[in-house]
């Protein structure tokens, strides 16, 4: 039944082209990797252009996270614990994302996008903490762009074999995570250094 739902949604994506990619990402019913890889397949089939797939993929990815952000901001954790499963977010995701946000602060919005478990749910604590929307949007966009290009390109290269995207992406996802963690460490060090300097000035 799940396979039939996914298949139906991807048929819908194909019919709508680049708009289907954007909407498919926004509704978060199936993982973004699958939608983007399928978008790459549509590029290989010359139904849409690579640029169109990337642009609409980025827009859809950012809007999807803004939606989760606003739910976190106005619905709070109880609402997401109850209904989060409908957008592929469970209690474990929420717990982990809150832990990361409290530990690393706003900078985690960028780096966490590349880390399994927390990347879908990191928008929740940002909303609950009422992080400025403009900052959240900028950091999210900066993370969504390389992620979108990567999976659309892989889907394009795989062509008819796009369904093997998880296996094809596996060797590359780890470097993504390592780079994201390195950026996060640099951010934390800079933040810590600035806080120490401010504390020193107060003395």
Phi and psi in degrees as a GROMACS rama.xvg file:
@    title "Ramachandran Plot"
@    xaxis  label "Phi"
@    yaxis  label "Psi"
@TYPE xy
-62.3662  -41.2346  UNK-2
-61.456  -38.1269  UNK-3
-67.0974  -39.4579  UNK-4
-63.9449  -47.0389  UNK-5
-61.1014  -43.8963  UNK-6
-61.5798  -41.6388  UNK-7
-65.1674  -41.3404  UNK-8
-65.087  -38.7422  UNK-9
-70.5882  -33.089  UNK-10
-62.2932  -39.429  UNK-11
-64.6014  -42.6037  UNK-12
-59.6997  -43.3224  UNK-13
-62.8326  -41.2583  UNK-14
-65.7726  -36.1469  UNK-15
-90.2629  -10.0227  UNK-16
65.0986  -132.161  UNK-17
-61.7184  -32.9916  UNK-18
-66.9794  -33.3767  UNK-19
-65.4951  -37.5828  UNK-20
-62.1721  -47.0525  UNK-21
-61.367  -48.7909  UNK-22
-68.2763  -36.7362  UNK-23
-61.1615  -37.349  UNK-24
-73.8237  -35.8287  UNK-25
-67.1844  -38.1134  UNK-26
-81.6048  -13.7328  UNK-27
53.828  35.0313  UNK-28
-82.3486  -35.6303  UNK-29
-122.716  153.329  UNK-30
-54.4205  144.622  UNK-31
-60.8246  -32.6583  UNK-32
-58.4787  -39.9677  UNK-33
-69.9705  -43.9337  UNK-34
-61.941  -44.6677  UNK-35
-68.5868  -40.1002  UNK-36
-64.2091  -38.7321  UNK-37
-66.6225  -35.1524  UNK-38
-61.1871  -39.4909  UNK-39
-63.2769  -37.5917  UNK-40
-62.5734  -41.4976  UNK-41
-63.2223  -33.3165  UNK-42
-65.6201  -44.4262  UNK-43
-64.4897  -28.4288  UNK-44
-85.8362  3.15761  UNK-45
61.7575  30.2097  UNK-46
-87.4035  -27.9731  UNK-47
-142.284  166.813  UNK-48
-91.4464  160.907  UNK-49
-60.9591  -43.8833  UNK-50
-61.2592  -42.7629  UNK-51
-62.4505  -43.7746  UNK-52
-61.3388  -41.6768  UNK-53
-69.9203  -47.8527  UNK-54
-60.1725  -49.6587  UNK-55
-70.9381  -28.6634  UNK-56
-67.0245  -41.783  UNK-57
-65.3997  -45.4767  UNK-58
-59.6658  -47.4943  UNK-59
-62.9883  -41.1455  UNK-60
-65.5335  -40.7751  UNK-61
-69.4728  -44.6316  UNK-62
-62.5583  -36.4206  UNK-63
-61.8457  -42.2112  UNK-64
-73.4782  -32.4869  UNK-65
-64.0976  -37.0183  UNK-66
-60.7059  -45.9023  UNK-67
-66.8838  -37.6108  UNK-68
-58.8247  -48.0984  UNK-69
-66.9802  -33.5515  UNK-70
-64.3325  -44.3064  UNK-71
-62.3682  -37.3242  UNK-72
-71.3083  -40.5207  UNK-73
-108.772  -20.6003  UNK-74
-99.9349  -30.062  UNK-75
76.439  178.545  UNK-76
-62.6157  -43.5758  UNK-77
-55.3083  -41.9375  UNK-78
-62.4316  -43.7462  UNK-79
-72.1379  -33.6712  UNK-80
-64.2826  -31.5016  UNK-81
-84.0126  -40.6515  UNK-82
-114.511  -1.98799  UNK-83
-59.5538  -27.3745  UNK-84
-60.1209  -23.7189  UNK-85
-75.9512  -13.0345  UNK-86
-122.654  31.6008  UNK-87
64.1089  32.6185  UNK-88
-123.792  125.651  UNK-89
-116.679  -178.88  UNK-90
-60.9528  -38.9005  UNK-91
-60.975  -41.8967  UNK-92
-59.702  -44.3295  UNK-93
-64.9602  -45.1299  UNK-94
-58.6907  -47.0452  UNK-95
-67.4663  -42.0325  UNK-96
-66.5225  -38.4889  UNK-97
-65.5652  -38.3596  UNK-98
-62.3151  -44.5523  UNK-99
-65.2746  -44.0315  UNK-100
-64.5586  -42.8733  UNK-101
-67.7145  -32.265  UNK-102
-79.2222  -41.5344  UNK-103
-110.304  -15.5326  UNK-104
81.0602  -162.105  UNK-105
-60.7956  -31.2304  UNK-106
-60.3929  -20.6287  UNK-107
-69.448  -17.8645  UNK-108
-58.7337  -35.5868  UNK-109
-77.4538  -56.8612  UNK-110
-66.6119  -34.8073  UNK-111
-67.4519  -17.2822  UNK-112
-63.1773  -18.5985  UNK-113
-103.518  2.36938  UNK-114
-108.884  124.201  UNK-115
-54.5696  157.356  UNK-116
78.162  -55.5507  UNK-117
-88.5418  -20.5229  UNK-118
-65.7204  -30.9949  UNK-119
-80.1526  -27.2457  UNK-120
-105.303  -3.33216  UNK-121
-63.9529  -20.5734  UNK-122
-68.5949  -22.4561  UNK-123
-64.4926  -57.061  UNK-124
-64.0858  -27.4803  UNK-125
-63.6124  -41.2897  UNK-126
-68.7567  -43.6028  UNK-127
-62.3506  -38.7477  UNK-128
-79.0892  -2.12264  UNK-129
56.0199  44.403  UNK-130
-60.4749  139.066  UNK-131
-51.825  131.843  UNK-132
-59.9341  -39.7049  UNK-133
-63.8873  -40.8515  UNK-134
-67.8295  -42.8304  UNK-135
-59.6093  -44.3509  UNK-136
-65.3427  -42.8567  UNK-137
-63.3799  -49.3405  UNK-138
-64.3645  -39.1826  UNK-139
-65.216  -44.6988  UNK-140
-61.2384  -43.5288  UNK-141
-61.1359  -31.2502  UNK-142
-83.2189  -36.7763  UNK-143
-68.9582  -33.1423  UNK-144
-58.3094  -56.5971  UNK-145
-64.8939  -35.1503  UNK-146
-62.8759  -42.8834  UNK-147
-66.3114  -47.9145  UNK-148
-58.8221  -43.1254  UNK-149
-59.2785  -50.998  UNK-150
-76.6094  -32.3204  UNK-151
-65.5099  -41.9847  UNK-152
-63.6523  -44.6701  UNK-153
-62.4671  -41.8406  UNK-154
-61.7137  -38.3149  UNK-155
-63.6725  -45.907  UNK-156
-65.9802  -40.6376  UNK-157
-71.5305  -30.6387  UNK-158
59.4047  -123.015  UNK-159
-62.2208  -18.227  UNK-160
-96.5435  22.8714  UNK-161
-58.5085  -23.712  UNK-162
-66.5585  -15.3196  UNK-163
-89.1567  22.0611  UNK-164
-56.5162  -37.8453  UNK-165
-63.4033  -43.4812  UNK-166
-67.613  -40.6288  UNK-167
-68.0679  -34.9262  UNK-168
-82.3834  -24.2832  UNK-169
-49.0394  -46.7377  UNK-170
-64.8256  -20.6275  UNK-171
-98.4109  -21.5064  UNK-172
-67.0947  -37.9259  UNK-173
-59.8224  -47.1988  UNK-174
-59.4687  -36.7873  UNK-175
-56.4364  -47.5466  UNK-176
-63.9588  -44.2474  UNK-177
-62.7347  -42.8422  UNK-178
-64.4003  -42.8853  UNK-179
-61.9894  -41.9544  UNK-180
-67.196  -36.5539  UNK-181
-63.265  -42.6025  UNK-182
-63.2212  -40.1886  UNK-183
-63.9419  -41.1388  UNK-184
-62.9688  -44.3994  UNK-185
-60.3338  -43.0165  UNK-186
-60.4459  -45.3014  UNK-187
-64.798  -41.2582  UNK-188
-62.5659  -46.0597  UNK-189
-61.9848  -44.3686  UNK-190
-62.0452  -42.7744  UNK-191
-65.2782  -42.7535  UNK-192
-62.2061  -43.1029  UNK-193
-63.4671  -41.2205  UNK-194
-65.9943  -35.6574  UNK-195
-67.0662  -39.9322  UNK-196
-64.6373  -41.4974  UNK-197
-64.2777  -40.6287  UNK-198
-64.5978  -37.8629  UNK-199
-66.2003  -38.4993  UNK-200
-66.372  -37.1183  UNK-201
-63.9458  -31.9696  UNK-202
